[in-house]
Amino acid sequence: MNSENTELSGARPAPYIRPRADHDLDACVHALAAVHERDGYPVNWPERPGDWLAQPSPLAAWVAELDGRVAGHIGLSPGGTGDVAPGLWSARAGVGPEATAVVSRLFVAPEARGHGIGRLLLARAVDEARARGLHPVLDVVASDTAATALYERMGWELLAEVEQEWEPRQTVTLRCYAAGV
C-alpha cells in the first residue's frame, strides 16, 4: 500500500525495522540533528556525527523506516571503557561485564514520534542481545525523562544513578538500566 492509499484509508503508516546500512548514515545524521535541536540529544554534538553513530565495534545497529524514510536508530555494542551500566549489572548478577551488550544511540526523529518506533527499536536490540547470550544494559542522561519513561514502561530495571565526568567541567547524572529478566 503506498502512502497516498494509507492516508485516504485513514490507516497510520507502519514503521519498519531493518539493519542499518552504511548508506543510511547521512539520513540518520539528518534525523539526529533534528533530535539534538529539539531535545538536546546527544548532549554534546559530535564533531563527526556519522562516526559517532557508527561507533567502534558495534554488534549490530538498526534503523526504523516510516513512509520510506529513516525515522529512528539504535545500536548495540559490547561495553567499553567508561560504560557504567555493564559493571553495575555484572556486579549484581555475579558475572563479568563481557556478558552484557550496551544499547545506545537510540533516537526517533521528532516528526516520526507517536508510532511506537522507540519501543520497536528497543525490542529489536533486546532480542538481538539475548540471541547472543548477552544481557542488555544502557545508560541515559537523567534529564531525558521521555527516554527513562520508555525504558521503565518496557520493564527495564534502574540499577543506579551515577555522576560521570564527560569533559573538564562537565559532570552529568546518568541513570543506568538493565533489561528485565
Salt bridges, closest charged atoms under 4 A:
ASP24 OD1 - ARG18 NH2 2.68
ASP24 OD1 - HIS23 NE2 3.62
ASP39 OD1 - ARG38 NE 3.86
ASP39 OD2 - ARG113 NH2 2.53
ASP51 OD2 - ARG48 NE 2.43
GLU65 OE2 - ARG18 NE 2.69
GLU128 OE1 - ARG124 NH2 3.47
GLU128 OE2 - ARG132 NE 2.75
GLU152 OE2 - ARG175 NH2 2.95
GLU157 OE2 - ARG92 NH1 2.32
GLU161 OE2 - ARG175 NH1 2.68
